[in-house]
C-alpha cells in the first residue's frame, strides 16, 4: 500500500460527498426470514413470530425485528449501479458500526424493502479511510422509511 493510493482514494471520496447511490433491488421480508432471525438472536416476541396472535396485534400481522431491518440494510441485493467498487489499493472494507439509528415505521411480513445510501463524510483514521453513509430503508408503498441510520465503513489500505 502506498500513501498515495490512500490519498487518491480520500480525495475521490471527498469529491463524492453528497452523492446518492442507486437504491438496492426490492427484497421481500418473509416469515421464514423473520423466524430464522428470531432464532439467531433469541428474540421470539409474539409480534415477530406468532402469526395467529399478531392478527389481533397493532399491525394485523407479524413484523420484522428492527435489528433485522438494520442488519440487512447494507447487504440487500444490489444492481451493478449500486455496488460499491473497491478503491485502488484497498485491501478490504470493514463495517465499523452505526450512528443515530431510528425505526420510524414497522416492516410487516410480506413487505418489500430496499435501501438507499448517501455518502455524508470521509475521514482518515490511521491507515484507513472512514466513510459515513446515511442509510435509508424504504418499504414499497410507504412514505415513511422503516429505518434511518448513519453507517460507518472503514476502508483498509
Secondary structure, 3 states (H helix, E strand, C coil): CCHHHHHHHHHHHHHCCCCECCCCCCEECCHHHHHHHHHHHCCCCHHHHCHHHHCCCCCCCCECCHHHHHHHHCCCCCCHHHCCCCCCCCCEEEEEEEEEEECCCCCECCCEEEEEEEEEEEEEECCEEEEEEEEEEEECCCCCCCEEEEEEEEEEC
